[in-house]
C-alpha cells in the first residue's frame, strides 16, 4: 500500500527538534510471551547478576542456547548449525549488560575502549545478521539488544557512547530485513529480580520496535519535540577564529561562506588532500576542474573579508591534529568555535547493506566521526581552549537508520552521545542533519545507487525535492547559533514523527507475517511480478519493468522485501533489489539465494 507522500516544510524554524523520552505504558496482555520457544542468548564472558537472572527466567520455559559473544567464529558456526536444524524464534544479545566504560580517561585508554566497543557491541551484531542472511533465514524472528547504564533518560543517568554503538545495527536491521523485529531495551542498576522481570515483560511486546528505557516502574520511549525559538545566546565574533574540520567539503564550505559573508571571521578549513601552493594559484588553468573549483571557493571566502588558513589534516590522526592546533595557536592564538564536519564521500555505492558491509567499510565511517571526536576533545583539553561551541556534524540516520546505513548510523549515534557527555562550559552540540542536495531539482541523475535521490534512505531526504539546499543549511546553522545551548538538535525538512513512525517503530513486518510453508516450486518470475502488483497497486508489470517507474519507493520496498522473503523462503537483499529493480533481475537474485541455501544444506 502506498504511503502518504512527504512534503517539505517551508518554514526552516519548524525543521528543528530535540530528542525526548516519553513515558508510555506497556500494552496490556502482550501477545508474544517468550514461552515454549527456541531462544539464542549471546552472553558476556563473565555474566553479571542481572544477565544471569534473565537467562534463568528464559530457561524456565524455553529451549535456550547460550553463545559466548566473544567467541565470534565459534558462535557463527553454532548459530549456522542451529538454524539449519530448526527455526530460531528469539535472539537476545546481552552484550550491553557489561560494565560501563568512562570517557574521563587518557586518550589511549579511550581508543582501547573504543576498539573493545566496536567488536563487542557492533561487529558482533553485524556478524550475527551476516550469518543469518548467509543461511537464508527469512522467517519472522525477534531480536533484542540489552543494555545497562547507557542512555541519558534522566539528568542523573550514566551515558555510555560505546554501548550506544550497538544501536546502529538495531536501527537498520528491520529496514533491510523486515521479517526481523528489533528492539533495544536499556535499564539502570537496580534490584535484580524486579529488573529481570521487567525485561521479560518487555520481551513479550512486539507491537513497536525502537529503543525502550526502563526506570523503576516507568517505561520510557524515545521521541522528540519541536524546539521553540528563543532569544539569541551565542554570537559569532568578527575577529574570531573558527575551525571547520572537513571544511573543504560542500557542507563545510557552505558554513564557511556564511561566516565569511556575515562576520568576516578567521577560518581554518581542513581536508584529507592538499591543495597546490598559493604561489601557483595565479595559473588555475594548470589544474583539473575539481582543484580549480576548490581554489576558487577559497578566493571567494577571502574576497568576502575572511582570512583563510588551509591545512591538510586527518581529523582522526592525533599528531596531524596536534600540528593543526599548533598552527592555529601560531596564527590566531586560540579557537572561538569548532564545527566537526570531517567525513568521507563517495559518489558510487557509498553505503552497503549489512550482507555486503565489511570491517573496512565500517572503519572508514567510524574514523572521522568517532576517533576524530575523541582526538578533538583531547587537543582542546591539551591546549586549554574553551571555544564558545563545538558543533558535531551528525545525521538523521542516527534516529531513522536507512538502507545500508548500519555503520554510518552507529558512528553518528556515538557522536550524539559524546556531545551529550561533554556538554559543560563548552557548548557541545550534535546536529542531526537531514539530507543535503547541491544540484538543481530537475537535473537528471542516471546513477541508481543507494545514495541517489530517487530512493535515498530517510536520513538523506527521501527525494531531492525535500532535501536541504545550501542557502537553507546556512540559515539553519544561524538558527542553531541563535537558539543556544542544547546537546542535540534534529533537523528534519519533513514530518519527523511520520518518518520515525514508518521507518523505525513500524519498520518491521513481524506482526503481519506468519511462518509459511516453502513455495520453492512457485514460478519465481511470476511470483515477483505478482508481488509488485500487491505492493504498488494494480499496475501493468513486465519482466523488465522498473520498480521506481511503476511508482514504488523505498518505504514500499520494505513491504516488497518482506513479501518476497516469506514467499520464497530466502533472505532477499534489499540493496541489491534497489540497484537492480526489475522483476527479471530480482527473480535472478532470488534463484541465486535459493541455490546458495541448497548448497549450504548439502555441504
Secondary structure, DSSP 4 states (H G I P E B T S, - for coil): -PPPPP---S-GGGGEEEEEEEE-PPPSS-S--S-S-EEEEEE-TT--HHHHHHHHHHHHHSEEEEEETT-HHHHHHHHHHHHHHS---EEEEEEETS----S-S-HHHHHHHHHHHIIIIIIHHHHHHHHHHHTT--S-EEEEEEEES---SSTT----HHHHTTHHHHHHHHHHSTTEEEEEEEE-S--HHHHHHHHHHHHT--S--EEEEEETTEEEEEEEEEPPP--------TT-EEEEETTTSHHHHHHHHHHHHHH--EEEEEESS-PPPGGGGGGGGGS-HHHHHHHHHHHHHHHTT--EEEEE--TT-HHHHHHHHHHHHHHHSS-SEEEE------SSS-S--TTT--HHHHHHHHIIIIIHHHHHHHHHHHTT---SEEEEEEETHHHH--TT-HHHHHHHHHHHHHHHHH-SSSEEEEEEE--B--S-TT------STTSTTS--GGGTSSGGGSBPHHHHHHHHHHHHHH---SEEEE-SS-HHHHHIIIIIT---GGG-------TTS-HHHHHHHHHHHHH-S----TT-BTTTTT--HHHHHHHHHHHHHHHTS---HHHHHHS-BHHHHHHHHHHHHHHHHHHHH-
